[in-house]
Amino acid sequence: MIRIKYFSIIVLHSFLLYACTGSSGIAPNQSPGMILAHAEKELQRGGFKKAILQLTTFNANYPLSPYCEQVQLDLVYAYYKNNNFSLALETIDHFLRLYPNHSNLDYIMYMRGLIYMEKDNNPIQTFFGIDRSDRDPIHRLSAFNSFSQMLHNYPNSQYAIDARKRLIFLKECQAKHELSVAEFYEKRGAYIAVVNRVDKMLIDYPDSKATHQALQLMENAYRQLHLNAQADRIAKIIATNPV
């Protein structure tokens, strides 16, 4: 009876070890470095869910490991690729609190911009070519601010070229949003609001196509307000600056 009891305990212990290993992919005798290497291999081959499980398990088991900084960086990427955007942003905030002077802050800021861009994106509407310029721009503005901050602090970063391209795209998107707001005001006869909105576009997005289109709304608004001198001035600007 005693032998059977001990044998049952050994079997149960072995089963639990197997269950832990099978769920996380981490064997009990693996070193922290080996665990991280396996997680990064999963990232490289696109096994993001498994990588997340391994990295979070690593965090729980080795909270004071010298690898923790790299684990956090890998988690940001893994969450992003697995569409866990809220968790990715939480990890970024946690990283910034722990390592405010880290050498990879340009990467963290760049990733934050990418994540906000994805939160702003709607794949279905994009696929069908639906213009979504009138939607709430909160995520788009957050992406714009993240890329701007990164470029201001790290103008020579390896991510700078792509960040600048994304800023140009985001500027045009935001200008389209402002144009849709100006059109909304025009339809309701709120011509002073139209003028104010377009004036702000001229300051914030002077080179965008949407701002050039908005000038026509501004000209019409001035004429509706019987401010013909201002309307003529805008008409000249339109004529001398063709699209």
KEBA-495686 format. One record per residue: residue number from 1; x, y, z of N, C-alpha, C in turn. Coordinates in nm, 4 decimals, padded with zeros to 6 digits. Layout:
N
    i     neast    nnorth       nup    caeast   canorth      caup     ceast    cnorth       cup
  NUM         X         Y         Z         X         Y         Z         X         Y         Z
...
//
This chain:
243
    i     neast    nnorth       nup    caeast   canorth      caup     ceast    cnorth       cup
    1   00.0821  -00.1216   00.0000   00.0000   00.0000   00.0000   00.0849   00.1258   00.0000
    2   00.1937   00.1182   00.0775   00.2811   00.2358   00.0850   00.3462   00.2625  -00.0496
    3   00.3900   00.1552  -00.1162   00.4536   00.1721  -00.2470   00.3555   00.2307  -00.3491
    4   00.2334   00.1799  -00.3454   00.1312   00.2310  -00.4384   00.1056   00.3793  -00.4133
    5   00.1026   00.4183  -00.2863   00.0799   00.5599  -00.2508   00.1915   00.6466  -00.3060
    6   00.3172   00.6035  -00.2842   00.4299   00.6822  -00.3346   00.4321   00.6857  -00.4868
    7   00.3968   00.5728  -00.5473   00.3946   00.5673  -00.6934   00.2910   00.6650  -00.7496
    8   00.1755   00.6728  -00.6818   00.0699   00.7655  -00.7255   00.1161   00.9097  -00.7161
    9   00.1890   00.9401  -00.6098   00.2401   01.0773  -00.5937   00.3387   01.1113  -00.7042
   10   00.4267   01.0160  -00.7366   00.5262   01.0395  -00.8423   00.4577   01.0608  -00.9763
   11   00.3563   00.9770  -01.0046   00.2828   00.9910  -01.1309   00.2139   01.1264  -01.1386
   12   00.1498   01.1669  -01.0277   00.0811   01.2960  -01.0247   00.1792   01.4093  -01.0444
   13   00.2952   01.4031  -00.9787   00.3977   01.5074  -00.9912   00.4478   01.5162  -01.1358
   14   00.4695   01.3999  -01.1974   00.5159   01.3969  -01.3362   00.4115   01.4560  -01.4302
   15   00.2841   01.4243  -01.4005   00.1757   01.4782  -01.4843   00.1693   01.6301  -01.4761
   16   00.1849   01.6834  -01.3553   00.1808   01.8283  -01.3364   00.2969   01.8963  -01.4074
   17   00.4163   01.8357  -01.3997   00.5318   01.8914  -01.4696   00.5079   01.8913  -01.6196
   18   00.4495   01.7825  -01.6696   00.4213   01.7741  -01.8125   00.3183   01.8777  -01.8543
   19   00.2172   01.8971  -01.7687   00.1121   01.9951  -01.8004   00.1698   02.1341  -01.8068
   20   00.2565   02.1668  -01.7106   00.3183   02.3009  -01.7103   00.4053   02.3206  -01.8323
   21   00.4839   02.2168  -01.8653   00.5722   02.2260  -01.9811   00.4916   02.2365  -02.1094
   22   00.3839   02.1559  -02.1184   00.3045   02.1559  -02.2409   00.2320   02.2859  -02.2642
   23   00.1859   02.3520  -02.1584   00.1085   02.4743  -02.1760   00.1963   02.5943  -02.2087
   24   00.3131   02.6018  -02.1455   00.3981   02.7190  -02.1665   00.5149   02.6916  -02.2585
   25   00.5458   02.5644  -02.2792   00.6624   02.5309  -02.3607   00.7919   02.5454  -02.2841
   26   00.7864   02.5633  -02.1537   00.9046   02.5829  -02.0709   00.9265   02.4586  -01.9860
   27   01.0403   02.3932  -02.0027   01.0740   02.2775  -01.9212   01.1266   02.3239  -01.7863
   28   01.1019   02.2461  -01.6792   01.1412   02.2887  -01.5446   01.2901   02.3128  -01.5285
   29   01.3743   02.2409  -01.6065   01.5192   02.2523  -01.5872   01.5845   02.3525  -01.6814
   30   01.5062   02.4293  -01.7555   01.5636   02.5262  -01.8477   01.6119   02.6496  -01.7736
   31   01.7248   02.7033  -01.8196   01.7775   02.8269  -01.7621   01.6989   02.9454  -01.8173
   32   01.7028   03.0609  -01.7482   01.6333   03.1797  -01.8001   01.6775   03.2162  -01.9420
   33   01.8062   03.2032  -01.9697   01.8551   03.2347  -02.1042   01.7976   03.1433  -02.2092
   34   01.7841   03.0152  -02.1778   01.7264   02.9198  -02.2724   01.5787   02.9480  -02.2959
   35   01.5092   02.9844  -02.1888   01.3666   03.0166  -02.2022   01.3470   03.1359  -02.2952
   36   01.4278   03.2388  -02.2744   01.4174   03.3588  -02.3579   01.4532   03.3273  -02.5030
   37   01.5534   03.2426  -02.5232   01.5925   03.2039  -02.6596   01.4775   03.1322  -02.7299
   38   01.4083   03.0433  -02.6586   01.2934   02.9729  -02.7165   01.1804   03.0707  -02.7504
   39   01.1573   03.1671  -02.6617   01.0511   03.2656  -02.6870   01.0832   03.3494  -02.8096
   40   01.2086   03.3891  -02.8236   01.2467   03.4711  -02.9393   01.2413   03.3906  -03.0683
   41   01.2675   03.2610  -03.0570   01.2534   03.1752  -03.1752   01.1068   03.1681  -03.2180
   42   01.0173   03.1639  -03.1196   00.8739   03.1650  -03.1508   00.8338   03.2957  -03.2179
   43   00.8904   03.4052  -03.1717   00.8617   03.5351  -03.2331   00.9058   03.5365  -03.3787
   44   01.0233   03.4822  -03.4063   01.0775   03.4829  -03.5417   00.9938   03.3989  -03.6369
   45   00.9364   03.2903  -03.5862   00.8578   03.2037  -03.6752   00.7088   03.2386  -03.6742
   46   00.6723   03.3438  -03.6000   00.5331   03.3883  -03.5995   00.4453   03.3205  -03.4972
   47   00.5053   03.2490  -03.4021   00.4256   03.1853  -03.2971   00.4023   03.2805  -03.1818
   48   00.3239   03.3847  -03.2068   00.3112   03.4949  -03.1104   00.2367   03.4545  -02.9835
   49   00.1339   03.3727  -02.9961   00.0609   03.3299  -02.8767   00.1506   03.2483  -02.7842
   50   00.2276   03.1573  -02.8427   00.3176   03.0745  -02.7626   00.4284   03.1601  -02.7020
   51   00.4780   03.2561  -02.7805   00.5828   03.3454  -02.7294   00.5310   03.4271  -02.6112
   52   00.4080   03.4751  -02.6221   00.3483   03.5534  -02.5126   00.3390   03.4684  -02.3863
   53   00.2949   03.3449  -02.4023   00.2834   03.2557  -02.2873   00.4189   03.2314  -02.2215
   54   00.5210   03.2087  -02.3041   00.6553   03.1850  -02.2518   00.7114   03.3095  -02.1830
   55   00.6912   03.4234  -02.2446   00.7464   03.5483  -02.1895   00.6766   03.5878  -02.0590
   56   00.5447   03.5723  -02.0546   00.4733   03.6075  -01.9315   00.5064   03.5089  -01.8188
   57   00.5255   03.3814  -01.8558   00.5672   03.2825  -01.7563   00.7069   03.3151  -01.7042
   58   00.7934   03.3562  -01.7945   00.9285   03.3987  -01.7553   00.9202   03.5143  -01.6558
   59   00.8369   03.6121  -01.6857   00.8207   03.7281  -01.5972   00.7776   03.6859  -01.4576
   60   00.6851   03.5912  -01.4532   00.6335   03.5468  -01.3232   00.7384   03.4695  -01.2437
   61   00.8204   03.3917  -01.3141   00.9179   03.3061  -01.2469   01.0495   03.3759  -01.2151
   62   01.0860   03.4751  -01.2972   01.2157   03.5419  -01.2797   01.1992   03.6942  -01.2830
   63   01.1289   03.7507  -01.1855   01.0999   03.8952  -01.1870   01.2242   03.9838  -01.1717
   64   01.3333   03.9280  -01.1186   01.4554   04.0068  -01.0972   01.5667   03.9677  -01.1942
   65   01.5319   03.8956  -01.2983   01.6324   03.8509  -01.3945   01.6887   03.9686  -01.4749
   66   01.8180   03.9634  -01.5112   01.8748   04.0676  -01.5980   01.8153   04.0668  -01.7381
   67   01.7398   03.9598  -01.7703   01.6751   03.9519  -01.9007   01.5399   04.0233  -01.9038
   68   01.4955   04.0761  -01.7909   01.3604   04.1321  -01.7830   01.3374   04.2461  -01.8820
   69   01.4394   04.3277  -01.9052   01.4237   04.4390  -02.0002   01.3935   04.3849  -02.1393
   70   01.4701   04.2826  -02.1826   01.4478   04.2245  -02.3146   01.3122   04.1556  -02.3223
   71   01.2716   04.0934  -02.2144   01.1406   04.0273  -02.2102   01.0294   04.1293  -02.2343
   72   01.0399   04.2451  -02.1704   00.9394   04.3498  -02.1885   00.9353   04.3979  -02.3338
   73   01.0526   04.4170  -02.3938   01.0587   04.4603  -02.5332   00.9966   04.3555  -02.6251
   74   01.0270   04.2283  -02.5983   00.9697   04.1202  -02.6795   00.8184   04.1109  -02.6607
   75   00.7728   04.1335  -02.5387   00.6288   04.1273  -02.5123   00.5531   04.2358  -02.5880
   76   00.6097   04.3552  -02.5940   00.5462   04.4640  -02.6694   00.5235   04.4200  -02.8142
   77   00.6273   04.3647  -02.8750   00.6171   04.3204  -03.0148   00.5186   04.2046  -03.0296
   78   00.5266   04.1076  -02.9379   00.4387   03.9907  -02.9457   00.2920   04.0305  -02.9303
   79   00.2625   04.1167  -02.8346   00.1248   04.1643  -02.8165   00.0769   04.2398  -02.9408
   80   00.1641   04.3232  -02.9967   00.1292   04.4003  -03.1166   00.0947   04.3072  -03.2326
   81   00.1791   04.2079  -03.2566   00.1568   04.1166  -03.3690   00.0360   04.0262  -03.3457
   82   00.0011   04.0038  -03.2198  -00.1136   03.9189  -03.1877  -00.2421   04.0001  -03.1700
   83  -00.2351   04.1308  -03.2033  -00.3501   04.2223  -03.1944  -00.3996   04.2437  -03.0517
   84  -00.3119   04.2227  -02.9539  -00.3455   04.2538  -02.8144  -00.2981   04.3962  -02.7842
   85  -00.3644   04.4931  -02.8458  -00.3131   04.6306  -02.8434  -00.3168   04.6931  -02.7043
   86  -00.4207   04.6662  -02.6295  -00.4296   04.7235  -02.4952  -00.3174   04.6709  -02.4061
   87  -00.2895   04.5406  -02.4148  -00.1813   04.4825  -02.3354  -00.0457   04.5354  -02.3808
   88  -00.0314   04.5581  -02.5109   00.0936   04.6132  -02.5626   00.1178   04.7537  -02.5065
   89   00.0128   04.8354  -02.5030   00.0264   04.9718  -02.4503   00.0524   04.9703  -02.2999
   90  -00.0103   04.8774  -02.2294   00.0162   04.8645  -02.0855   00.1617   04.8264  -02.0603
   91   00.2144   04.7379  -02.1436   00.3543   04.6951  -02.1299   00.4491   04.8107  -02.1596
   92   00.4146   04.8920  -02.2578   00.4964   05.0096  -02.2900   00.4989   05.1063  -02.1730
   93   00.3828   05.1344  -02.1157   00.3764   05.2251  -02.0009   00.4574   05.1705  -01.8834
   94   00.4478   05.0403  -01.8622   00.5234   04.9751  -01.7543   00.6735   04.9874  -01.7805
   95   00.7126   04.9654  -01.9050   00.8548   04.9741  -01.9429   00.9086   05.1158  -01.9208
   96   00.8303   05.2158  -01.9607   00.8739   05.3553  -01.9461   00.8887   05.3944  -01.7995
   97   00.8031   05.3382  -01.7144   00.8156   05.3666  -01.5702   00.9412   05.3019  -01.5117
   98   00.9712   05.1807  -01.5575   01.0854   05.1077  -01.5026   01.2186   05.1544  -01.5605
   99   01.2188   05.1881  -01.6888   01.3447   05.2199  -01.7579   01.3321   05.3518  -01.8356
  100   01.3189   05.4643  -01.7661   01.2977   05.5931  -01.8346   01.4161   05.6398  -01.9191
  101   01.5333   05.5817  -01.8981   01.6519   05.6221  -01.9739   01.7092   05.5070  -02.0560
  102   01.6252   05.4137  -02.0918   01.6725   05.2954  -02.1644   01.7226   05.3319  -02.3044
  103   01.8173   05.2548  -02.3534   01.8764   05.2825  -02.4852   01.7812   05.2513  -02.6003
  104   01.6733   05.1768  -02.5734   01.5780   05.1423  -02.6791   01.4471   05.2206  -02.6708
  105   01.4511   05.3383  -02.6115   01.3279   05.4173  -02.6006   01.2748   05.4600  -02.7369
  106   01.3636   05.4765  -02.8350   01.3161   05.5112  -02.9691   01.2277   05.3995  -03.0233
  107   01.2661   05.2749  -02.9979   01.1864   05.1596  -03.0409   01.0514   05.1580  -02.9706
  108   01.0519   05.1846  -02.8411   00.9281   05.1847  -02.7625   00.8318   05.2919  -02.8144
  109   00.8826   05.4124  -02.8403   00.7975   05.5204  -02.8915   00.7456   05.4877  -03.0314
  110   00.8318   05.4280  -03.1124   00.7924   05.3886  -03.2472   00.6820   05.2830  -03.2422
  111   00.6993   05.1828  -03.1563   00.5978   05.0783  -03.1423   00.4660   05.1357  -03.0908
  112   00.4736   05.2314  -03.0012   00.3506   05.2934  -02.9512   00.2758   05.3616  -03.0658
  113   00.3489   05.4269  -03.1545   00.2861   05.4877  -03.2710   00.2197   05.3844  -03.3603
  114   00.2895   05.2725  -03.3858   00.2325   05.1662  -03.4691   00.1054   05.1090  -03.4075
  115   00.1086   05.0908  -03.2771  -00.0073   05.0321  -03.2081  -00.1282   05.1245  -03.2182
  116  -00.1070   05.2537  -03.1979  -00.2187   05.3476  -03.2088  -00.2711   05.3547  -03.3526
  117  -00.1824   05.3409  -03.4500  -00.2277   05.3382  -03.5889  -00.3174   05.2176  -03.6131
  118  -00.2794   05.1038  -03.5574  -00.3608   04.9832  -03.5738  -00.4953   04.9972  -03.5020
  119  -00.4953   05.0625  -03.3860  -00.6213   05.0849  -03.3144  -00.7122   05.1778  -03.3938
  120  -00.6533   05.2654  -03.4744  -00.7310   05.3574  -03.5572  -00.7840   05.2893  -03.6827
  121  -00.7251   05.1753  -03.7166  -00.7562   05.1084  -03.8424  -00.8777   05.0168  -03.8277
  122  -00.9558   05.0089  -03.9339  -01.0666   04.9131  -03.9414  -01.0464   04.8312  -04.0680
  123  -00.9952   04.7079  -04.0562  -00.9606   04.6280  -04.1748  -01.0755   04.6074  -04.2718
  124  -01.1963   04.5891  -04.2208  -01.3108   04.5617  -04.3087  -01.3432   04.6840  -04.3929
  125  -01.3503   04.8006  -04.3272  -01.3819   04.9223  -04.4013  -01.2688   04.9602  -04.4958
  126  -01.1444   04.9339  -04.4554  -01.0312   04.9603  -04.5436  -01.0389   04.8717  -04.6670
  127  -01.0747   04.7445  -04.6487  -01.0846   04.6497  -04.7600  -01.1869   04.6959  -04.8624
  128  -01.3005   04.7494  -04.8141  -01.4064   04.7945  -04.9047  -01.3891   04.9390  -04.9492
  129  -01.2775   05.0012  -04.9108  -01.2487   05.1371  -04.9558  -01.3396   05.2422  -04.8984
  130  -01.3916   05.2188  -04.7777  -01.4819   05.3153  -04.7147  -01.4006   05.4266  -04.6506
  131  -01.4352   05.5498  -04.6828  -01.3664   05.6648  -04.6239  -01.4109   05.6812  -04.4795
  132  -01.3138   05.6739  -04.3890  -01.3449   05.6824  -04.2458  -01.2874   05.8100  -04.1850
  133  -01.2733   05.9128  -04.2655  -01.2093   06.0356  -04.2183  -01.2935   06.1097  -04.1144
  134  -01.4237   06.0762  -04.1069  -01.5094   06.1472  -04.0127  -01.5159   06.0801  -03.8752
  135  -01.4405   05.9707  -03.8556  -01.4437   05.8996  -03.7273  -01.3625   05.9748  -03.6213
  136  -01.3809   05.9329  -03.4967  -01.3085   05.9923  -03.3851  -01.1578   05.9758  -03.4066
  137  -01.0825   06.0859  -03.4088  -00.9392   06.0764  -03.4419  -00.8478   06.0534  -03.3222
  138  -00.9010   06.0114  -03.2077  -00.8198   06.0046  -03.0862  -00.6977   05.9136  -03.1021
  139  -00.7155   05.7954  -03.1628  -00.6024   05.7033  -03.1797  -00.5035   05.7567  -03.2833
  140  -00.5569   05.8195  -03.3874  -00.4711   05.8770  -03.4915  -00.3838   05.9885  -03.4345
  141  -00.4427   06.0716  -03.3513  -00.3664   06.1796  -03.2892  -00.2623   06.1245  -03.1923
  142  -00.2967   06.0173  -03.1226  -00.2008   05.9550  -03.0315  -00.0831   05.8975  -03.1098
  143  -00.1113   05.8364  -03.2253  -00.0047   05.7845  -03.3108   00.0839   05.8985  -03.3602
  144   00.0190   06.0061  -03.4040   00.0932   06.1231  -03.4531   00.1851   06.1780  -03.3437
  145   00.1332   06.1894  -03.2226   00.2134   06.2427  -03.1121   00.3297   06.1496  -03.0775
  146   00.3076   06.0190  -03.0853   00.4130   05.9218  -03.0536   00.5270   05.9304  -03.1545
  147   00.4931   05.9340  -03.2834   00.5966   05.9446  -03.3863   00.6692   06.0793  -03.3782
  148   00.5931   06.1852  -03.3513   00.6541   06.3185  -03.3399   00.7525   06.3231  -03.2235
  149   00.7123   06.2651  -03.1115   00.7997   06.2624  -02.9935   00.9264   06.1820  -03.0213
  150   00.9101   06.0690  -03.0892   01.0257   05.9867  -03.1209   01.1244   06.0612  -03.2104
  151   01.0729   06.1289  -03.3137   01.1591   06.2008  -03.4064   01.2255   06.3213  -03.3402
  152   01.1535   06.3840  -03.2474   01.2107   06.4983  -03.1763   01.3265   06.4542  -03.0869
  153   01.3076   06.3412  -03.0186   01.4100   06.2942  -02.9248   01.5202   06.2119  -02.9917
  154   01.4837   06.1426  -03.1006   01.5799   06.0533  -03.1661   01.5737   06.0723  -03.3185
  155   01.6175   06.1882  -03.3682   01.6063   06.2163  -03.5123   01.6892   06.1225  -03.5995
  156   01.7909   06.0603  -03.5440   01.8770   05.9700  -03.6205   01.8484   05.8224  -03.5932
  157   01.7350   05.7942  -03.5332   01.6977   05.6565  -03.5032   01.6820   05.5751  -03.6316
  158   01.7031   05.4455  -03.6210   01.6838   05.3569  -03.7365   01.5364   05.3512  -03.7787
  159   01.4474   05.3979  -03.6915   01.3037   05.3976  -03.7230   01.2562   05.5342  -03.7749
  160   01.3482   05.6291  -03.7872   01.3104   05.7669  -03.8198   01.2496   05.7798  -03.9594
  161   01.3067   05.7125  -04.0578   01.2577   05.7255  -04.1955   01.1126   05.6784  -04.2051
  162   01.0851   05.5628  -04.1489   00.9483   05.5108  -04.1540   00.8534   05.5979  -04.0728
  163   00.9010   05.6473  -03.9582   00.8162   05.7324  -03.8741   00.7768   05.8600  -03.9484
  164   00.8696   05.9180  -04.0235   00.8392   06.0408  -04.0999   00.7336   06.0124  -04.2072
  165   00.7456   05.8986  -04.2747   00.6462   05.8620  -04.3766   00.5078   05.8460  -04.3132
  166   00.5051   05.7869  -04.1968   00.3778   05.7664  -04.1274   00.3189   05.8995  -04.0802
  167   00.4048   05.9927  -04.0413   00.3563   06.1251  -04.0002   00.2888   06.1967  -04.1171
  168   00.3481   06.1858  -04.2353   00.2884   06.2486  -04.3547   00.1502   06.1887  -04.3818
  169   00.1423   06.0567  -04.3729   00.0137   05.9888  -04.3933  -00.0884   06.0315  -04.2890
  170  -00.0461   06.0365  -04.1638  -00.1377   06.0735  -04.0553  -00.1835   06.2184  -04.0680
  171  -00.0931   06.3059  -04.1134  -00.1313   06.4466  -04.1342  -00.2429   06.4571  -04.2376
  172  -00.2282   06.3836  -04.3465  -00.3303   06.3886  -04.4515  -00.4634   06.3326  -04.4003
  173  -00.4551   06.2249  -04.3216  -00.5773   06.1665  -04.2645  -00.6469   06.2652  -04.1716
  174  -00.5678   06.3324  -04.0889  -00.6266   06.4271  -03.9951  -00.6829   06.5495  -04.0675
  175  -00.6149   06.5904  -04.1744  -00.6665   06.7022  -04.2544  -00.8011   06.6650  -04.3173
  176  -00.8150   06.5401  -04.3613  -00.9430   06.4938  -04.4170  -01.0521   06.4969  -04.3103
  177  -01.0133   06.4615  -04.1887  -01.1098   06.4667  -04.0786  -01.1579   06.6104  -04.0566
  178  -01.0627   06.7039  -04.0546  -01.0990   06.8445  -04.0355  -01.1869   06.8941  -04.1504
  179  -01.1580   06.8471  -04.2718  -01.2402   06.8834  -04.3871  -01.3830   06.8326  -04.3694
  180  -01.3984   06.7109  -04.3213  -01.5330   06.6554  -04.3005  -01.6098   06.7353  -04.1962
  181  -01.5395   06.7867  -04.0948  -01.6038   06.8704  -03.9930  -01.6479   07.0031  -04.0547
  182  -01.5616   07.0617  -04.1377  -01.5956   07.1882  -04.2042  -01.7165   07.1696  -04.2965
  183  -01.7222   07.0569  -04.3666  -01.8372   07.0276  -04.4535  -01.9649   07.0115  -04.3719
  184  -01.9502   06.9508  -04.2552  -02.0648   06.9353  -04.1646  -02.1206   07.0722  -04.1253
  185  -02.0318   07.1657  -04.0910  -02.0746   07.3004  -04.0536  -02.1387   07.3732  -04.1716
  186  -02.0824   07.3540  -04.2908  -02.1368   07.4231  -04.4080  -02.2802   07.3778  -04.4358
  187  -02.3048   07.2481  -04.4250  -02.4392   07.1958  -04.4519  -02.5425   07.2544  -04.3564
  188  -02.4986   07.2953  -04.2413  -02.5893   07.3510  -04.1401  -02.5857   07.5030  -04.1371
  189  -02.5152   07.5616  -04.2328  -02.5119   07.7071  -04.2429  -02.4316   07.7754  -04.1336
  190  -02.3443   07.7017  -04.0688  -02.2607   07.7604  -03.9618  -02.1321   07.8128  -04.0254
  191  -02.1437   07.9251  -04.0964  -02.0339   07.9718  -04.1802  -01.9159   08.0271  -04.1003
  192  -01.9415   08.0862  -03.9869  -01.8303   08.1333  -03.9032  -01.7481   08.0131  -03.8551
  193  -01.8165   07.9044  -03.8197  -01.7473   07.7827  -03.7769  -01.6652   07.7239  -03.8917
  194  -01.7174   07.7346  -04.0147  -01.6427   07.6875  -04.1319  -01.5125   07.7655  -04.1457
  195  -01.5224   07.8976  -04.1376  -01.4045   07.9828  -04.1521  -01.3010   07.9502  -04.0438
  196  -01.3470   07.9359  -03.9227  -01.2551   07.9065  -03.8125  -01.1868   07.7711  -03.8305
  197  -01.2640   07.6737  -03.8783  -01.2086   07.5391  -03.8961  -01.1039   07.5369  -04.0061
  198  -01.1341   07.6003  -04.1163  -01.0402   07.6006  -04.2288  -00.9164   07.6839  -04.1943
  199  -00.9371   07.7904  -04.1218  -00.8227   07.8718  -04.0781  -00.7263   07.7887  -03.9943
  200  -00.7813   07.7029  -03.9095  -00.6978   07.6135  -03.8283  -00.6261   07.5109  -03.9162
  201  -00.6930   07.4648  -04.0210  -00.6298   07.3713  -04.1141  -00.5112   07.4353  -04.1852
  202  -00.5257   07.5629  -04.2183  -00.4160   07.6343  -04.2850  -00.2926   07.6446  -04.1954
  203  -00.3155   07.6478  -04.0657  -00.2040   07.6539  -03.9702  -00.1436   07.5158  -03.9483
  204  -00.2303   07.4148  -03.9298  -00.1827   07.2809  -03.8925  -00.1427   07.1944  -04.0115
  205  -00.2164   07.2063  -04.1232  -00.1915   07.1183  -04.2389  -00.1891   07.1995  -04.3683
  206  -00.0988   07.2950  -04.3802  -00.1017   07.3869  -04.4946  -00.0759   07.3204  -04.6297
  207  -00.0051   07.2081  -04.6305   00.0336   07.1460  -04.7579  -00.0542   07.0275  -04.7972
  208  -00.1591   07.0012  -04.7237  -00.2408   06.8830  -04.7544  -00.3442   06.9140  -04.8634
  209  -00.3825   06.8083  -04.9356  -00.4849   06.8223  -05.0393  -00.6193   06.8592  -04.9772
  210  -00.6457   06.8053  -04.8608  -00.7725   06.8331  -04.7942  -00.7850   06.9809  -04.7591
  211  -00.6740   07.0427  -04.7191  -00.6772   07.1853  -04.6863  -00.7051   07.2684  -04.8106
  212  -00.6476   07.2289  -04.9242  -00.6748   07.3003  -05.0491  -00.8229   07.2895  -05.0854
  213  -00.8801   07.1730  -05.0649  -01.0236   07.1568  -05.0904  -01.1058   07.2424  -04.9940
  214  -01.0595   07.2527  -04.8715  -01.1328   07.3288  -04.7697  -01.1358   07.4779  -04.8004
  215  -01.0383   07.5265  -04.8769  -01.0361   07.6694  -04.9120  -01.1623   07.7104  -04.9876
  216  -01.2154   07.6193  -05.0667  -01.3392   07.6504  -05.1398  -01.4566   07.6673  -05.0429
  217  -01.4570   07.5879  -04.9383  -01.5598   07.6041  -04.8349  -01.5438   07.7393  -04.7661
  218  -01.4189   07.7777  -04.7443  -01.3925   07.9062  -04.6783  -01.4377   08.0228  -04.7653
  219  -01.4070   08.0135  -04.8942  -01.4490   08.1205  -04.9859  -01.6007   08.1345  -04.9852
  220  -01.6703   08.0216  -04.9972  -01.8167   08.0248  -04.9985  -01.8715   08.0785  -04.8668
  221  -01.8087   08.0411  -04.7543  -01.8542   08.0881  -04.6234  -01.8425   08.2395  -04.6129
  222  -01.7314   08.2937  -04.6613  -01.7132   08.4398  -04.6592  -01.8200   08.5088  -04.7434
  223  -01.8532   08.4502  -04.8585  -01.9547   08.5127  -04.9449  -02.0920   08.5064  -04.8785
  224  -02.1200   08.3962  -04.8125  -02.2470   08.3846  -04.7419  -02.2566   08.4850  -04.6270
  225  -02.1403   08.5218  -04.5727  -02.1350   08.6196  -04.4629  -02.1218   08.7630  -04.5170
  226  -02.1246   08.7746  -04.6526  -02.1128   08.9052  -04.7198  -01.9786   08.9723  -04.6906
  227  -01.8757   08.8905  -04.6798  -01.7388   08.9408  -04.6617  -01.6630   08.9132  -04.7916
  228  -01.6999   08.9903  -04.8949  -01.6505   08.9619  -05.0300  -01.5012   08.9874  -05.0468
  229  -01.4469   09.0833  -04.9750  -01.3037   09.1108  -04.9858  -01.2234   08.9887  -04.9395
  230  -01.2649   08.9305  -04.8260  -01.1980   08.8102  -04.7764  -01.2188   08.6924  -04.8720
  231  -01.3390   08.6840  -04.9290  -01.3681   08.5756  -05.0229  -01.2817   08.5874  -05.1478
  232  -01.2632   08.7098  -05.1973  -01.1796   08.7308  -05.3159  -01.0339   08.6928  -05.2871
  233  -00.9898   08.7206  -05.1664  -00.8515   08.6875  -05.1291  -00.8317   08.5361  -05.1298
  234  -00.9300   08.4635  -05.0780  -00.9205   08.3174  -05.0772  -00.9283   08.2623  -05.2192
  235  -01.0105   08.3248  -05.3034  -01.0223   08.2809  -05.4428  -00.8889   08.2951  -05.5160
  236  -00.8153   08.4017  -05.4865  -00.6834   08.4209  -05.5486  -00.5844   08.3134  -05.5018
  237  -00.5936   08.2793  -05.3739  -00.5057   08.1739  -05.3215  -00.5324   08.0411  -05.3906
  238  -00.6614   08.0118  -05.4116  -00.6990   07.8882  -05.4791  -00.6467   07.8871  -05.6215
  239  -00.6596   07.9998  -05.6900  -00.6183   08.0100  -05.8302  -00.4674   07.9979  -05.8461
  240  -00.3930   08.0533  -05.7533  -00.2467   08.0511  -05.7655  -00.1839   07.9251  -05.7048
  241  -00.2656   07.8400  -05.6449  -00.2138   07.7166  -05.5850  -00.2978   07.5968  -05.6305
  242  -00.2890   07.5635  -05.7593  -00.3692   07.4501  -05.8065  -00.3192   07.3194  -05.7449
  243  -00.4094   07.2233  -05.7378  -00.3742   07.0937  -05.6787  -00.2748   07.0202  -05.7694
//
